[in-house]
Amino acid sequence: MPALPDAPPELVLTRDEPLARHTYMRLGGPAAYFAEPDTIEELRRLAEWARSVNLPLRVLGGGSNVLIADEGIEAVVLSLRRACGDTTFQGTRVTVGAGVMLPAFARAAAAHNLGGLEFAIGIPGTVGGALQSNAGISDRREIGPLVDSVELLRASEVITLSRTELRFDYRTSNLRGSGDIVLEATLALESRPREECEAEMKRLLEARQATQPTAERNAGSIFRNPDGDAAGRLIEAAGCKGLSVGGAQISELHANFIVHDGSATAADIAALMLEVQRRVLDAASVRLTPEVEWWGDGEPPAVFRGDA
Ligand SMILES: Cc1cc2nc3c(=O)[nH]c(=O)nc-3n(C[C@H](O)[C@H](O)[C@H](O)COP(=O)(O)OP(=O)(O)OC[C@H]3O[C@@H](n4cnc5c(N)ncnc54)[C@H](O)[C@@H]3O)c2cc1C
């Protein structure tokens, strides 16, 4: 295997950064290169260097919807926490950086007497991650309908996509897999008294705590809901609650959640997902599709290949 290139000294990059430090599940091997640029200009230079040495570039947001190989990845992994961490309120319009965490954003909006984002209070991802997956909760309360425009880095150019150029659907958008890096978005919110926003967020958090294993390490919903059904219902009906592989277990509280005790590996999670996928296919003739995204070099584990 060819040696990995040295990064130019003017770029601030960490070698072999353990990505477990940056993911919600605290799992994942090292990234060959990791950087948290301070500015968009630095980000652009990092992207140009990655392209020039043929290394894949990946943006890690809150790391709440990715499962990263235990062996790590040969890629340049970027966090936009610093370069895209600002929020600017102008009346009911808000421009928010892709690196801002959704719960903090929802709270800041409420403090400005702005509603519409309450649904985001329990979603532990960034604005950038939320935009590409159209993050939301039931009743189609999602980020997509609030978005006026999105600014992104495409190759070396900063461009703006207007509302009409954006498409949002159930847990996806035309930003997903595009190779573009989302820098910021402008959202249209609605005037709503702070107390009302905060009361609703409290109610939503309490509902989440009652139905989801919020106190344990978990990866949110592991499988997408198939049309007209709920993945959790199918997994429970297939008798998978409590099923475990290594340190990973299907939650007793909500069957579409995998929890782990700190000893699990990404391979355990992938193997458990595959077993669940097999059992649901046997029991209900439905092939569940992973909601979480796999990051790894080479062939992905069977459950992520769609041919298991
Ligand atoms: C406990 C828990 C509860 C959850 N509840 C919900 C829920 O109610 N609703 C819901 O929709 N989701 C939920 N999720 C899933 C997850 O939080 C969302 O999908 C979230 O939007 C992911 O954002 P992230 O920043 O963590 O993305 P990451 O996991 O870091 O990345 C996901 C993908 O987005 C890409 N990405 C991230 N930032 C950018 C960017 N700036 N530009 C381009 N691409 C980018 C990454 O490269 C990757 O492909 C939950 C997860 C957990 C762990």
Ligand as a Chemical Component Dictionary entry (heavy atoms), coordinates in Angstrom:
data_LIG
# 
_chem_comp.id                   LIG 
_chem_comp.type                 NON-POLYMER 
_chem_comp.pdbx_formal_charge   0 
_chem_comp.three_letter_code    LIG 
# 
loop_
_chem_comp_atom.comp_id 
_chem_comp_atom.atom_id 
_chem_comp_atom.alt_atom_id 
_chem_comp_atom.type_symbol 
_chem_comp_atom.charge 
_chem_comp_atom.model_Cartn_x 
_chem_comp_atom.model_Cartn_y 
_chem_comp_atom.model_Cartn_z 
_chem_comp_atom.pdbx_ordinal 
LIG C1  C1  C 0 -29.947 9.835  20.243 1  
LIG C2  C2  C 0 -30.230 10.192 18.808 2  
LIG C3  C3  C 0 -31.467 10.683 18.460 3  
LIG C4  C4  C 0 -31.740 11.035 17.140 4  
LIG N1  N1  N 0 -32.974 11.516 16.835 5  
LIG C5  C5  C 0 -33.229 11.897 15.580 6  
LIG C6  C6  C 0 -34.513 12.431 15.220 7  
LIG O1  O1  O 0 -35.420 12.562 16.034 8  
LIG N2  N2  N 0 -34.702 12.817 13.943 9  
LIG C7  C7  C 0 -33.730 12.715 12.996 10 
LIG O2  O2  O 0 -33.960 13.114 11.846 11 
LIG N3  N3  N 0 -32.525 12.196 13.288 12 
LIG C8  C8  C 0 -32.256 11.795 14.545 13 
LIG N4  N4  N 0 -31.032 11.277 14.852 14 
LIG C9  C9  C 0 -30.031 11.094 13.797 15 
LIG C10 C10 C 0 -29.048 12.268 13.654 16 
LIG O3  O3  O 0 -28.954 13.023 14.837 17 
LIG C11 C11 C 0 -29.461 13.176 12.512 18 
LIG O4  O4  O 0 -29.441 12.469 11.293 19 
LIG C12 C12 C 0 -28.536 14.398 12.390 20 
LIG O5  O5  O 0 -29.108 15.312 11.495 21 
LIG C13 C13 C 0 -27.137 14.030 11.950 22 
LIG O6  O6  O 0 -26.332 15.176 12.061 23 
LIG P1  P1  P 0 -24.783 15.093 12.392 24 
LIG O7  O7  O 0 -24.255 16.479 12.375 25 
LIG O8  O8  O 0 -24.558 14.301 13.628 26 
LIG O9  O9  O 0 -24.258 14.311 11.132 27 
LIG P2  P2  P 0 -23.061 13.236 11.080 28 
LIG O10 O10 O 0 -23.524 11.974 11.701 29 
LIG O11 O11 O 0 -21.800 13.846 11.575 30 
LIG O12 O12 O 0 -22.956 13.057 9.503  31 
LIG C14 C14 C 0 -24.028 12.483 8.782  32 
LIG C15 C15 C 0 -23.798 12.779 7.297  33 
LIG O13 O13 O 0 -23.943 14.185 7.074  34 
LIG C16 C16 C 0 -22.788 14.672 6.415  35 
LIG N5  N5  N 0 -22.551 16.047 6.839  36 
LIG C17 C17 C 0 -22.499 16.532 8.094  37 
LIG N6  N6  N 0 -22.263 17.849 8.063  38 
LIG C18 C18 C 0 -22.137 18.187 6.772  39 
LIG C19 C19 C 0 -21.866 19.407 6.071  40 
LIG N7  N7  N 0 -21.675 20.556 6.724  41 
LIG N8  N8  N 0 -21.804 19.386 4.726  42 
LIG C20 C20 C 0 -22.005 18.235 4.048  43 
LIG N9  N9  N 0 -22.267 17.052 4.631  44 
LIG C21 C21 C 0 -22.326 17.041 5.985  45 
LIG C22 C22 C 0 -21.668 13.741 6.847  46 
LIG O14 O14 O 0 -20.566 13.800 5.968  47 
LIG C23 C23 C 0 -22.393 12.416 6.824  48 
LIG O15 O15 O 0 -22.480 11.977 5.492  49 
LIG C24 C24 C 0 -30.743 10.889 16.158 50 
LIG C25 C25 C 0 -29.480 10.396 16.519 51 
LIG C26 C26 C 0 -29.224 10.046 17.834 52 
LIG C27 C27 C 0 -27.882 9.520  18.193 53 
# 
loop_
_chem_comp_bond.comp_id 
_chem_comp_bond.atom_id_1 
_chem_comp_bond.atom_id_2 
_chem_comp_bond.value_order 
_chem_comp_bond.pdbx_ordinal 
LIG C1  C2  SING 1  
LIG C2  C3  SING 2  
LIG C2  C26 DOUB 3  
LIG C3  C4  DOUB 4  
LIG C4  N1  SING 5  
LIG C4  C24 SING 6  
LIG N1  C5  DOUB 7  
LIG C5  C6  SING 8  
LIG C5  C8  SING 9  
LIG C6  O1  DOUB 10 
LIG C6  N2  SING 11 
LIG N2  C7  SING 12 
LIG C7  O2  DOUB 13 
LIG C7  N3  SING 14 
LIG N3  C8  DOUB 15 
LIG C8  N4  SING 16 
LIG N4  C9  SING 17 
LIG N4  C24 SING 18 
LIG C9  C10 SING 19 
LIG C10 O3  SING 20 
LIG C10 C11 SING 21 
LIG C11 O4  SING 22 
LIG C11 C12 SING 23 
LIG C12 O5  SING 24 
LIG C12 C13 SING 25 
LIG C13 O6  SING 26 
LIG O6  P1  SING 27 
LIG P1  O7  DOUB 28 
LIG P1  O8  SING 29 
LIG P1  O9  SING 30 
LIG O9  P2  SING 31 
LIG P2  O10 DOUB 32 
LIG P2  O11 SING 33 
LIG P2  O12 SING 34 
LIG O12 C14 SING 35 
LIG C14 C15 SING 36 
LIG C15 O13 SING 37 
LIG C15 C23 SING 38 
LIG O13 C16 SING 39 
LIG C16 N5  SING 40 
LIG C16 C22 SING 41 
LIG N5  C17 SING 42 
LIG N5  C21 SING 43 
LIG C17 N6  DOUB 44 
LIG N6  C18 SING 45 
LIG C18 C19 SING 46 
LIG C18 C21 DOUB 47 
LIG C19 N7  SING 48 
LIG C19 N8  DOUB 49 
LIG N8  C20 SING 50 
LIG C20 N9  DOUB 51 
LIG N9  C21 SING 52 
LIG C22 O14 SING 53 
LIG C22 C23 SING 54 
LIG C23 O15 SING 55 
LIG C24 C25 DOUB 56 
LIG C25 C26 SING 57 
LIG C26 C27 SING 58 
# 
